[in-house]
Amino acid sequence: MDEPSDTELRARFLPRLKEELAALQAASSRTSDSRKPVELDQQSVGRLSRMDAMQQQAMSAAQDARRHGRVRAIEAAMRRIETGEFGWCARCGDFIGLKRLDLDPTIMRCRDCAS
């Protein structure tokens, strides 16, 4: 099969990347309060409750860090679409393949170079 054109790749993957990016940014905004520092008010919150709140805050911060990593990968894929580099292996220069890109459009290496 021939490799798709840049226009075909753009039409196929850019809307999907934009949609995922918007969803990640919305999720980050919705959970911003859960990442705020836990106050040390011993009058209103007991020690175990405060420890639980700190654990929840740490888990939320870790989830947001993973979300930001995915945002960076999506933004990089969108830049590759704009420059015509999308779909081509960053290591060997071969076409990555539509099935592999369908699984994750942020992938930068073909199957051979990834293994």
Steps between C-alpha positions, in 0.01 A plus 500: 500500500620851423564742779220755545565861408559770759148627427348157567699462822394848612133428430515165677696588813485875570133505613564203729808664651316830552209320668728310738696817578182690587380214723832487686506875553140496627580215740800690631287809562227299676747340741713805581347539848601146597867588441505801731711470818327343798454743786632404842194599702492256790181654640281403205682200352639205692844355439376196302266712291786737422725208402227366275456844342877522441501157336209601276684820410815304408302257286325787324832673436647179355197454276532859381870447426410199282230709334752777425740244352225386266420863412865556403495186283180612327636850440818348352292278270300803388825686422615199296174514306558870427857442381424187295704271728200319648485127435868459431735323740726742685778243498507330157273726296264222386123541511371388840181343369135593535411216736774607741401867473134408554600342831684813610551795264775640722734208422825615345666169408412213271453153648853387413669803657275489807601143584 
